Amino acid sequence: MASGIGKHKILNVGPTEPWSVREKLCLASSVMRSGDQNWVSVSRAIKPFSEPGRPADWFSQKHCASQYSELLEATEAPKSV
């Protein structure tokens, strides 16, 4: 699916290296607690769970929102035709 098409728009910001499964799980858990509009809280909550060697801006608000958008796109079930 192309960027920007569908229910969720994918934001192209931040590092391009993939997030680990642990980081994605922490992101999803934090969004469940704080909501998908409070990226300041989400970013702060998951910083302690970063993999070694991640840059300081790895969990920036924009990068968290972008990664969450990608997670939603990846988990949506394809529609049968």
PyMOL Python script that loads the backbone (N, CA, C, O; Angstrom):
from pymol import cmd

cmd.read_pdbstr("""\
ATOM      1  N   MET A   1       0.843  -1.169   0.000  1.00  0.00           N
ATOM      2  CA  MET A   1       0.000   0.000   0.000  1.00  0.00           C
ATOM      3  C   MET A   1       0.889   1.233   0.000  1.00  0.00           C
ATOM      4  O   MET A   1       1.878   1.287   0.731  1.00  0.00           O
ATOM      5  N   ALA A   2       0.549   2.206  -0.801  1.00  0.00           N
ATOM      6  CA  ALA A   2       1.370   3.402  -0.938  1.00  0.00           C
ATOM      7  C   ALA A   2       1.240   4.292   0.289  1.00  0.00           C
ATOM      8  O   ALA A   2       0.237   4.251   1.002  1.00  0.00           O
ATOM      9  N   SER A   3       2.252   5.080   0.519  1.00  0.00           N
ATOM     10  CA  SER A   3       2.267   5.988   1.656  1.00  0.00           C
ATOM     11  C   SER A   3       1.123   6.989   1.543  1.00  0.00           C
ATOM     12  O   SER A   3       0.916   7.587   0.488  1.00  0.00           O
ATOM     13  N   GLY A   4       0.381   7.167   2.631  1.00  0.00           N
ATOM     14  CA  GLY A   4      -0.670   8.160   2.654  1.00  0.00           C
ATOM     15  C   GLY A   4      -2.015   7.648   2.155  1.00  0.00           C
ATOM     16  O   GLY A   4      -3.003   8.380   2.207  1.00  0.00           O
ATOM     17  N   ILE A   5      -2.077   6.415   1.675  1.00  0.00           N
ATOM     18  CA  ILE A   5      -3.334   5.870   1.191  1.00  0.00           C
ATOM     19  C   ILE A   5      -3.881   4.942   2.254  1.00  0.00           C
ATOM     20  O   ILE A   5      -3.136   4.168   2.854  1.00  0.00           O
ATOM     21  N   GLY A   6      -5.154   5.015   2.484  1.00  0.00           N
ATOM     22  CA  GLY A   6      -5.752   4.161   3.498  1.00  0.00           C
ATOM     23  C   GLY A   6      -6.106   4.957   4.736  1.00  0.00           C
ATOM     24  O   GLY A   6      -6.075   6.187   4.737  1.00  0.00           O
ATOM     25  N   LYS A   7      -6.441   4.234   5.784  1.00  0.00           N
ATOM     26  CA  LYS A   7      -6.905   4.857   7.015  1.00  0.00           C
ATOM     27  C   LYS A   7      -5.809   5.612   7.761  1.00  0.00           C
ATOM     28  O   LYS A   7      -6.071   6.656   8.358  1.00  0.00           O
ATOM     29  N   HIS A   8      -4.581   5.090   7.729  1.00  0.00           N
ATOM     30  CA  HIS A   8      -3.483   5.676   8.489  1.00  0.00           C
ATOM     31  C   HIS A   8      -2.415   6.187   7.544  1.00  0.00           C
ATOM     32  O   HIS A   8      -1.980   5.473   6.640  1.00  0.00           O
ATOM     33  N   LYS A   9      -1.997   7.412   7.753  1.00  0.00           N
ATOM     34  CA  LYS A   9      -0.962   8.013   6.931  1.00  0.00           C
ATOM     35  C   LYS A   9       0.404   7.715   7.536  1.00  0.00           C
ATOM     36  O   LYS A   9       0.620   7.959   8.724  1.00  0.00           O
ATOM     37  N   ILE A  10       1.325   7.191   6.739  1.00  0.00           N
ATOM     38  CA  ILE A  10       2.672   6.902   7.218  1.00  0.00           C
ATOM     39  C   ILE A  10       3.512   8.169   7.093  1.00  0.00           C
ATOM     40  O   ILE A  10       3.604   8.769   6.023  1.00  0.00           O
ATOM     41  N   LEU A  11       4.116   8.558   8.199  1.00  0.00           N
ATOM     42  CA  LEU A  11       4.992   9.717   8.207  1.00  0.00           C
ATOM     43  C   LEU A  11       6.415   9.245   7.954  1.00  0.00           C
ATOM     44  O   LEU A  11       6.876   8.297   8.589  1.00  0.00           O
ATOM     45  N   ASN A  12       7.102   9.887   7.047  1.00  0.00           N
ATOM     46  CA  ASN A  12       8.479   9.504   6.743  1.00  0.00           C
ATOM     47  C   ASN A  12       9.438  10.438   7.470  1.00  0.00           C
ATOM     48  O   ASN A  12       9.937  11.407   6.898  1.00  0.00           O
ATOM     49  N   VAL A  13       9.685  10.133   8.736  1.00  0.00           N
ATOM     50  CA  VAL A  13      10.610  10.931   9.540  1.00  0.00           C
ATOM     51  C   VAL A  13      11.459  10.013  10.383  1.00  0.00           C
ATOM     52  O   VAL A  13      11.088   8.866  10.636  1.00  0.00           O
ATOM     53  N   GLY A  14      12.594  10.513  10.817  1.00  0.00           N
ATOM     54  CA  GLY A  14      13.416   9.763  11.758  1.00  0.00           C
ATOM     55  C   GLY A  14      14.326   8.753  11.090  1.00  0.00           C
ATOM     56  O   GLY A  14      14.380   8.652   9.865  1.00  0.00           O
ATOM     57  N   PRO A  15      15.033   8.015  11.914  1.00  0.00           N
ATOM     58  CA  PRO A  15      15.986   7.026  11.417  1.00  0.00           C
ATOM     59  C   PRO A  15      15.292   5.945  10.587  1.00  0.00           C
ATOM     60  O   PRO A  15      14.107   5.671  10.773  1.00  0.00           O
ATOM     61  N   THR A  16      16.040   5.341   9.675  1.00  0.00           N
ATOM     62  CA  THR A  16      15.456   4.330   8.795  1.00  0.00           C
ATOM     63  C   THR A  16      15.733   2.909   9.271  1.00  0.00           C
ATOM     64  O   THR A  16      15.133   1.968   8.751  1.00  0.00           O
ATOM     65  N   GLU A  17      16.612   2.727  10.234  1.00  0.00           N
ATOM     66  CA  GLU A  17      16.891   1.388  10.773  1.00  0.00           C
ATOM     67  C   GLU A  17      15.638   0.857  11.459  1.00  0.00           C
ATOM     68  O   GLU A  17      14.950   1.609  12.149  1.00  0.00           O
ATOM     69  N   PRO A  18      15.332  -0.424  11.282  1.00  0.00           N
ATOM     70  CA  PRO A  18      14.101  -0.951  11.886  1.00  0.00           C
ATOM     71  C   PRO A  18      14.151  -0.994  13.408  1.00  0.00           C
ATOM     72  O   PRO A  18      15.212  -1.152  14.011  1.00  0.00           O
ATOM     73  N   TRP A  19      12.988  -0.851  14.005  1.00  0.00           N
ATOM     74  CA  TRP A  19      12.859  -0.964  15.453  1.00  0.00           C
ATOM     75  C   TRP A  19      12.867  -2.439  15.819  1.00  0.00           C
ATOM     76  O   TRP A  19      12.430  -3.282  15.036  1.00  0.00           O
ATOM     77  N   SER A  20      13.360  -2.744  16.999  1.00  0.00           N
ATOM     78  CA  SER A  20      13.337  -4.123  17.484  1.00  0.00           C
ATOM     79  C   SER A  20      11.911  -4.479  17.917  1.00  0.00           C
ATOM     80  O   SER A  20      11.072  -3.602  18.118  1.00  0.00           O
ATOM     81  N   VAL A  21      11.661  -5.762  18.052  1.00  0.00           N
ATOM     82  CA  VAL A  21      10.348  -6.221  18.519  1.00  0.00           C
ATOM     83  C   VAL A  21      10.070  -5.652  19.914  1.00  0.00           C
ATOM     84  O   VAL A  21       8.948  -5.244  20.214  1.00  0.00           O
ATOM     85  N   ARG A  22      11.086  -5.631  20.749  1.00  0.00           N
ATOM     86  CA  ARG A  22      10.935  -5.092  22.106  1.00  0.00           C
ATOM     87  C   ARG A  22      10.545  -3.615  22.066  1.00  0.00           C
ATOM     88  O   ARG A  22       9.655  -3.188  22.802  1.00  0.00           O
ATOM     89  N   GLU A  23      11.207  -2.835  21.208  1.00  0.00           N
ATOM     90  CA  GLU A  23      10.888  -1.413  21.091  1.00  0.00           C
ATOM     91  C   GLU A  23       9.463  -1.210  20.575  1.00  0.00           C
ATOM     92  O   GLU A  23       8.750  -0.324  21.044  1.00  0.00           O
ATOM     93  N   LYS A  24       9.057  -2.023  19.622  1.00  0.00           N
ATOM     94  CA  LYS A  24       7.693  -1.919  19.093  1.00  0.00           C
ATOM     95  C   LYS A  24       6.663  -2.267  20.162  1.00  0.00           C
ATOM     96  O   LYS A  24       5.623  -1.616  20.266  1.00  0.00           O
ATOM     97  N   LEU A  25       6.956  -3.295  20.953  1.00  0.00           N
ATOM     98  CA  LEU A  25       6.047  -3.685  22.025  1.00  0.00           C
ATOM     99  C   LEU A  25       5.942  -2.574  23.068  1.00  0.00           C
ATOM    100  O   LEU A  25       4.846  -2.267  23.537  1.00  0.00           O
ATOM    101  N   CYS A  26       7.062  -1.977  23.429  1.00  0.00           N
ATOM    102  CA  CYS A  26       7.061  -0.864  24.384  1.00  0.00           C
ATOM    103  C   CYS A  26       6.274   0.320  23.830  1.00  0.00           C
ATOM    104  O   CYS A  26       5.525   0.971  24.559  1.00  0.00           O
ATOM    105  N   LEU A  27       6.447   0.595  22.539  1.00  0.00           N
ATOM    106  CA  LEU A  27       5.709   1.682  21.893  1.00  0.00           C
ATOM    107  C   LEU A  27       4.210   1.418  21.958  1.00  0.00           C
ATOM    108  O   LEU A  27       3.443   2.286  22.376  1.00  0.00           O
ATOM    109  N   ALA A  28       3.790   0.228  21.547  1.00  0.00           N
ATOM    110  CA  ALA A  28       2.366  -0.106  21.551  1.00  0.00           C
ATOM    111  C   ALA A  28       1.786  -0.050  22.965  1.00  0.00           C
ATOM    112  O   ALA A  28       0.677   0.447  23.162  1.00  0.00           O
ATOM    113  N   SER A  29       2.526  -0.552  23.938  1.00  0.00           N
ATOM    114  CA  SER A  29       2.063  -0.530  25.328  1.00  0.00           C
ATOM    115  C   SER A  29       1.920   0.903  25.841  1.00  0.00           C
ATOM    116  O   SER A  29       0.956   1.235  26.529  1.00  0.00           O
ATOM    117  N   SER A  30       2.885   1.737  25.498  1.00  0.00           N
ATOM    118  CA  SER A  30       2.842   3.124  25.934  1.00  0.00           C
ATOM    119  C   SER A  30       1.686   3.880  25.280  1.00  0.00           C
ATOM    120  O   SER A  30       1.041   4.707  25.924  1.00  0.00           O
ATOM    121  N   VAL A  31       1.426   3.597  24.009  1.00  0.00           N
ATOM    122  CA  VAL A  31       0.296   4.237  23.326  1.00  0.00           C
ATOM    123  C   VAL A  31      -1.021   3.791  23.956  1.00  0.00           C
ATOM    124  O   VAL A  31      -1.958   4.584  24.063  1.00  0.00           O
ATOM    125  N   MET A  32      -1.097   2.531  24.372  1.00  0.00           N
ATOM    126  CA  MET A  32      -2.315   2.052  25.038  1.00  0.00           C
ATOM    127  C   MET A  32      -2.564   2.814  26.343  1.00  0.00           C
ATOM    128  O   MET A  32      -3.712   3.088  26.694  1.00  0.00           O
ATOM    129  N   ARG A  33      -1.493   3.154  27.055  1.00  0.00           N
ATOM    130  CA  ARG A  33      -1.623   3.889  28.318  1.00  0.00           C
ATOM    131  C   ARG A  33      -1.875   5.378  28.097  1.00  0.00           C
ATOM    132  O   ARG A  33      -2.730   5.968  28.757  1.00  0.00           O
ATOM    133  N   SER A  34      -1.133   5.986  27.170  1.00  0.00           N
ATOM    134  CA  SER A  34      -1.161   7.449  27.021  1.00  0.00           C
ATOM    135  C   SER A  34      -2.038   7.949  25.888  1.00  0.00           C
ATOM    136  O   SER A  34      -2.396   9.127  25.859  1.00  0.00           O
ATOM    137  N   GLY A  35      -2.389   7.076  24.955  1.00  0.00           N
ATOM    138  CA  GLY A  35      -3.185   7.501  23.801  1.00  0.00           C
ATOM    139  C   GLY A  35      -2.298   7.854  22.627  1.00  0.00           C
ATOM    140  O   GLY A  35      -1.099   8.086  22.783  1.00  0.00           O
ATOM    141  N   ASP A  36      -2.904   7.894  21.440  1.00  0.00           N
ATOM    142  CA  ASP A  36      -2.126   8.157  20.231  1.00  0.00           C
ATOM    143  C   ASP A  36      -2.064   9.642  19.858  1.00  0.00           C
ATOM    144  O   ASP A  36      -1.738   9.992  18.724  1.00  0.00           O
ATOM    145  N   GLN A  37      -2.376  10.495  20.812  1.00  0.00           N
ATOM    146  CA  GLN A  37      -2.242  11.941  20.601  1.00  0.00           C
ATOM    147  C   GLN A  37      -1.255  12.567  21.587  1.00  0.00           C
ATOM    148  O   GLN A  37      -0.956  13.757  21.494  1.00  0.00           O
ATOM    149  N   ASN A  38      -0.756  11.780  22.520  1.00  0.00           N
ATOM    150  CA  ASN A  38       0.149  12.294  23.554  1.00  0.00           C
ATOM    151  C   ASN A  38       1.552  11.737  23.344  1.00  0.00           C
ATOM    152  O   ASN A  38       2.032  10.931  24.141  1.00  0.00           O
ATOM    153  N   TRP A  39       2.203  12.166  22.273  1.00  0.00           N
ATOM    154  CA  TRP A  39       3.505  11.614  21.892  1.00  0.00           C
ATOM    155  C   TRP A  39       4.614  12.037  22.843  1.00  0.00           C
ATOM    156  O   TRP A  39       5.646  11.370  22.909  1.00  0.00           O
ATOM    157  N   VAL A  40       4.430  13.125  23.582  1.00  0.00           N
ATOM    158  CA  VAL A  40       5.426  13.537  24.575  1.00  0.00           C
ATOM    159  C   VAL A  40       5.533  12.454  25.648  1.00  0.00           C
ATOM    160  O   VAL A  40       6.633  12.015  25.982  1.00  0.00           O
ATOM    161  N   SER A  41       4.397  12.027  26.183  1.00  0.00           N
ATOM    162  CA  SER A  41       4.387  10.987  27.221  1.00  0.00           C
ATOM    163  C   SER A  41       4.864   9.650  26.679  1.00  0.00           C
ATOM    164  O   SER A  41       5.610   8.937  27.351  1.00  0.00           O
ATOM    165  N   VAL A  42       4.441   9.307  25.470  1.00  0.00           N
ATOM    166  CA  VAL A  42       4.856   8.040  24.857  1.00  0.00           C
ATOM    167  C   VAL A  42       6.373   8.021  24.709  1.00  0.00           C
ATOM    168  O   VAL A  42       7.027   7.052  25.093  1.00  0.00           O
ATOM    169  N   SER A  43       6.924   9.085  24.157  1.00  0.00           N
ATOM    170  CA  SER A  43       8.367   9.180  23.934  1.00  0.00           C
ATOM    171  C   SER A  43       9.146   9.045  25.238  1.00  0.00           C
ATOM    172  O   SER A  43      10.122   8.298  25.307  1.00  0.00           O
ATOM    173  N   ARG A  44       8.721   9.757  26.257  1.00  0.00           N
ATOM    174  CA  ARG A  44       9.413   9.701  27.551  1.00  0.00           C
ATOM    175  C   ARG A  44       9.330   8.314  28.187  1.00  0.00           C
ATOM    176  O   ARG A  44      10.292   7.841  28.792  1.00  0.00           O
ATOM    177  N   ALA A  45       8.174   7.670  28.045  1.00  0.00           N
ATOM    178  CA  ALA A  45       7.963   6.383  28.703  1.00  0.00           C
ATOM    179  C   ALA A  45       8.815   5.274  28.105  1.00  0.00           C
ATOM    180  O   ALA A  45       9.212   4.354  28.820  1.00  0.00           O
ATOM    181  N   ILE A  46       9.103   5.339  26.815  1.00  0.00           N
ATOM    182  CA  ILE A  46       9.814   4.218  26.193  1.00  0.00           C
ATOM    183  C   ILE A  46      11.317   4.444  26.038  1.00  0.00           C
ATOM    184  O   ILE A  46      12.035   3.520  25.656  1.00  0.00           O
ATOM    185  N   LYS A  47      11.804   5.638  26.323  1.00  0.00           N
ATOM    186  CA  LYS A  47      13.244   5.892  26.208  1.00  0.00           C
ATOM    187  C   LYS A  47      14.109   4.916  27.003  1.00  0.00           C
ATOM    188  O   LYS A  47      15.155   4.504  26.503  1.00  0.00           O
ATOM    189  N   PRO A  48      13.718   4.527  28.218  1.00  0.00           N
ATOM    190  CA  PRO A  48      14.563   3.585  28.975  1.00  0.00           C
ATOM    191  C   PRO A  48      14.672   2.198  28.346  1.00  0.00           C
ATOM    192  O   PRO A  48      15.518   1.404  28.758  1.00  0.00           O
ATOM    193  N   PHE A  49      13.839   1.896  27.365  1.00  0.00           N
ATOM    194  CA  PHE A  49      13.816   0.554  26.773  1.00  0.00           C
ATOM    195  C   PHE A  49      14.514   0.482  25.414  1.00  0.00           C
ATOM    196  O   PHE A  49      14.348  -0.498  24.687  1.00  0.00           O
ATOM    197  N   SER A  50      15.287   1.502  25.069  1.00  0.00           N
ATOM    198  CA  SER A  50      15.956   1.505  23.767  1.00  0.00           C
ATOM    199  C   SER A  50      17.074   0.463  23.723  1.00  0.00           C
ATOM    200  O   SER A  50      17.673   0.120  24.742  1.00  0.00           O
ATOM    201  N   GLU A  51      17.330  -0.019  22.531  1.00  0.00           N
ATOM    202  CA  GLU A  51      18.423  -0.956  22.314  1.00  0.00           C
ATOM    203  C   GLU A  51      19.748  -0.199  22.423  1.00  0.00           C
ATOM    204  O   GLU A  51      19.790   1.003  22.159  1.00  0.00           O
ATOM    205  N   PRO A  52      20.822  -0.876  22.802  1.00  0.00           N
ATOM    206  CA  PRO A  52      22.132  -0.210  22.906  1.00  0.00           C
ATOM    207  C   PRO A  52      22.551   0.399  21.566  1.00  0.00           C
ATOM    208  O   PRO A  52      22.350  -0.198  20.509  1.00  0.00           O
ATOM    209  N   GLY A  53      23.129   1.582  21.630  1.00  0.00           N
ATOM    210  CA  GLY A  53      23.655   2.231  20.433  1.00  0.00           C
ATOM    211  C   GLY A  53      22.654   3.068  19.661  1.00  0.00           C
ATOM    212  O   GLY A  53      22.984   3.590  18.596  1.00  0.00           O
ATOM    213  N   ARG A  54      21.449   3.209  20.168  1.00  0.00           N
ATOM    214  CA  ARG A  54      20.457   4.034  19.483  1.00  0.00           C
ATOM    215  C   ARG A  54      20.822   5.506  19.651  1.00  0.00           C
ATOM    216  O   ARG A  54      21.307   5.906  20.709  1.00  0.00           O
ATOM    217  N   PRO A  55      20.591   6.320  18.610  1.00  0.00           N
ATOM    218  CA  PRO A  55      20.858   7.755  18.743  1.00  0.00           C
ATOM    219  C   PRO A  55      19.901   8.408  19.741  1.00  0.00           C
ATOM    220  O   PRO A  55      18.848   7.852  20.051  1.00  0.00           O
ATOM    221  N   ALA A  56      20.267   9.575  20.234  1.00  0.00           N
ATOM    222  CA  ALA A  56      19.481  10.269  21.261  1.00  0.00           C
ATOM    223  C   ALA A  56      18.063  10.584  20.790  1.00  0.00           C
ATOM    224  O   ALA A  56      17.134  10.608  21.597  1.00  0.00           O
ATOM    225  N   ASP A  57      17.893  10.824  19.497  1.00  0.00           N
ATOM    226  CA  ASP A  57      16.564  11.183  18.984  1.00  0.00           C
ATOM    227  C   ASP A  57      15.764   9.980  18.478  1.00  0.00           C
ATOM    228  O   ASP A  57      14.746  10.155  17.808  1.00  0.00           O
ATOM    229  N   TRP A  58      16.209   8.769  18.790  1.00  0.00           N
ATOM    230  CA  TRP A  58      15.537   7.560  18.309  1.00  0.00           C
ATOM    231  C   TRP A  58      14.062   7.543  18.696  1.00  0.00           C
ATOM    232  O   TRP A  58      13.220   7.160  17.884  1.00  0.00           O
ATOM    233  N   PHE A  59      13.735   7.951  19.917  1.00  0.00           N
ATOM    234  CA  PHE A  59      12.352   7.967  20.382  1.00  0.00           C
ATOM    235  C   PHE A  59      11.777   9.383  20.404  1.00  0.00           C
ATOM    236  O   PHE A  59      11.040   9.744  21.321  1.00  0.00           O
ATOM    237  N   SER A  60      12.113  10.172  19.404  1.00  0.00           N
ATOM    238  CA  SER A  60      11.523  11.510  19.310  1.00  0.00           C
ATOM    239  C   SER A  60      10.015  11.363  19.120  1.00  0.00           C
ATOM    240  O   SER A  60       9.535  10.307  18.709  1.00  0.00           O
ATOM    241  N   GLN A  61       9.283  12.413  19.416  1.00  0.00           N
ATOM    242  CA  GLN A  61       7.826  12.373  19.285  1.00  0.00           C
ATOM    243  C   GLN A  61       7.409  12.024  17.857  1.00  0.00           C
ATOM    244  O   GLN A  61       6.518  11.201  17.648  1.00  0.00           O
ATOM    245  N   LYS A  62       8.050  12.649  16.885  1.00  0.00           N
ATOM    246  CA  LYS A  62       7.693  12.405  15.476  1.00  0.00           C
ATOM    247  C   LYS A  62       8.053  10.987  15.047  1.00  0.00           C
ATOM    248  O   LYS A  62       7.308  10.351  14.302  1.00  0.00           O
ATOM    249  N   HIS A  63       9.181  10.500  15.511  1.00  0.00           N
ATOM    250  CA  HIS A  63       9.583   9.144  15.134  1.00  0.00           C
ATOM    251  C   HIS A  63       8.660   8.115  15.779  1.00  0.00           C
ATOM    252  O   HIS A  63       8.331   7.110  15.149  1.00  0.00           O
ATOM    253  N   CYS A  64       8.236   8.343  17.016  1.00  0.00           N
ATOM    254  CA  CYS A  64       7.289   7.440  17.668  1.00  0.00           C
ATOM    255  C   CYS A  64       5.964   7.418  16.906  1.00  0.00           C
ATOM    256  O   CYS A  64       5.399   6.350  16.670  1.00  0.00           O
ATOM    257  N   ALA A  65       5.474   8.589  16.525  1.00  0.00           N
ATOM    258  CA  ALA A  65       4.217   8.663  15.774  1.00  0.00           C
ATOM    259  C   ALA A  65       4.344   7.953  14.432  1.00  0.00           C
ATOM    260  O   ALA A  65       3.428   7.251  14.004  1.00  0.00           O
ATOM    261  N   SER A  66       5.475   8.137  13.775  1.00  0.00           N
ATOM    262  CA  SER A  66       5.716   7.492  12.490  1.00  0.00           C
ATOM    263  C   SER A  66       5.772   5.975  12.627  1.00  0.00           C
ATOM    264  O   SER A  66       5.170   5.250  11.836  1.00  0.00           O
ATOM    265  N   GLN A  67       6.493   5.506  13.630  1.00  0.00           N
ATOM    266  CA  GLN A  67       6.621   4.064  13.843  1.00  0.00           C
ATOM    267  C   GLN A  67       5.278   3.447  14.221  1.00  0.00           C
ATOM    268  O   GLN A  67       4.966   2.338  13.787  1.00  0.00           O
ATOM    269  N   TYR A  68       4.485   4.146  15.021  1.00  0.00           N
ATOM    270  CA  TYR A  68       3.172   3.639  15.395  1.00  0.00           C
ATOM    271  C   TYR A  68       2.261   3.555  14.169  1.00  0.00           C
ATOM    272  O   TYR A  68       1.497   2.603  14.011  1.00  0.00           O
ATOM    273  N   SER A  69       2.355   4.551  13.321  1.00  0.00           N
ATOM    274  CA  SER A  69       1.584   4.540  12.072  1.00  0.00           C
ATOM    275  C   SER A  69       1.968   3.335  11.214  1.00  0.00           C
ATOM    276  O   SER A  69       1.101   2.681  10.636  1.00  0.00           O
ATOM    277  N   GLU A  70       3.264   3.044  11.132  1.00  0.00           N
ATOM    278  CA  GLU A  70       3.730   1.882  10.375  1.00  0.00           C
ATOM    279  C   GLU A  70       3.225   0.576  10.998  1.00  0.00           C
ATOM    280  O   GLU A  70       2.855  -0.357  10.284  1.00  0.00           O
ATOM    281  N   LEU A  71       3.214   0.517  12.330  1.00  0.00           N
ATOM    282  CA  LEU A  71       2.686  -0.668  13.009  1.00  0.00           C
ATOM    283  C   LEU A  71       1.218  -0.893  12.672  1.00  0.00           C
ATOM    284  O   LEU A  71       0.797  -2.022  12.422  1.00  0.00           O
ATOM    285  N   LEU A  72       0.442   0.188  12.667  1.00  0.00           N
ATOM    286  CA  LEU A  72      -0.974   0.064  12.338  1.00  0.00           C
ATOM    287  C   LEU A  72      -1.166  -0.415  10.905  1.00  0.00           C
ATOM    288  O   LEU A  72      -2.011  -1.270  10.640  1.00  0.00           O
ATOM    289  N   GLU A  73      -0.388   0.133   9.988  1.00  0.00           N
ATOM    290  CA  GLU A  73      -0.473  -0.292   8.587  1.00  0.00           C
ATOM    291  C   GLU A  73      -0.143  -1.771   8.445  1.00  0.00           C
ATOM    292  O   GLU A  73      -0.800  -2.491   7.694  1.00  0.00           O
ATOM    293  N   ALA A  74       0.868  -2.216   9.164  1.00  0.00           N
ATOM    294  CA  ALA A  74       1.327  -3.604   9.053  1.00  0.00           C
ATOM    295  C   ALA A  74       0.343  -4.589   9.673  1.00  0.00           C
ATOM    296  O   ALA A  74       0.300  -5.752   9.270  1.00  0.00           O
ATOM    297  N   THR A  75      -0.446  -4.144  10.643  1.00  0.00           N
ATOM    298  CA  THR A  75      -1.343  -5.068  11.333  1.00  0.00           C
ATOM    299  C   THR A  75      -2.756  -5.072  10.786  1.00  0.00           C
ATOM    300  O   THR A  75      -3.556  -5.927  11.165  1.00  0.00           O
ATOM    301  N   GLU A  76      -3.082  -4.150   9.914  1.00  0.00           N
ATOM    302  CA  GLU A  76      -4.414  -4.146   9.332  1.00  0.00           C
ATOM    303  C   GLU A  76      -4.559  -5.333   8.384  1.00  0.00           C
ATOM    304  O   GLU A  76      -3.695  -5.584   7.544  1.00  0.00           O
ATOM    305  N   ALA A  77      -5.647  -6.045   8.531  1.00  0.00           N
ATOM    306  CA  ALA A  77      -5.883  -7.216   7.682  1.00  0.00           C
ATOM    307  C   ALA A  77      -6.252  -6.768   6.272  1.00  0.00           C
ATOM    308  O   ALA A  77      -7.061  -5.857   6.099  1.00  0.00           O
ATOM    309  N   PRO A  78      -5.660  -7.410   5.261  1.00  0.00           N
ATOM    310  CA  PRO A  78      -6.029  -7.078   3.884  1.00  0.00           C
ATOM    311  C   PRO A  78      -7.476  -7.471   3.616  1.00  0.00           C
ATOM    312  O   PRO A  78      -7.963  -8.481   4.125  1.00  0.00           O
ATOM    313  N   LYS A  79      -8.152  -6.665   2.817  1.00  0.00           N
ATOM    314  CA  LYS A  79      -9.551  -6.938   2.500  1.00  0.00           C
ATOM    315  C   LYS A  79      -9.653  -7.858   1.297  1.00  0.00           C
ATOM    316  O   LYS A  79      -8.980  -7.658   0.286  1.00  0.00           O
ATOM    317  N   SER A  80     -10.496  -8.858   1.417  1.00  0.00           N
ATOM    318  CA  SER A  80     -10.721  -9.796   0.311  1.00  0.00           C
ATOM    319  C   SER A  80     -11.597  -9.126  -0.741  1.00  0.00           C
ATOM    320  O   SER A  80     -12.490  -8.336  -0.435  1.00  0.00           O
ATOM    321  N   VAL A  81     -11.312  -9.469  -1.971  1.00  0.00           N
ATOM    322  CA  VAL A  81     -12.096  -8.887  -3.073  1.00  0.00           C
ATOM    323  C   VAL A  81     -13.054  -9.898  -3.610  1.00  0.00           C
ATOM    324  O   VAL A  81     -13.804  -9.604  -4.541  1.00  0.00           O
TER     325      VAL A  81
END
""", "prot")
cmd.dss("prot")
cmd.show_as("cartoon", "prot")
cmd.util.cbc("prot")
cmd.orient("prot")
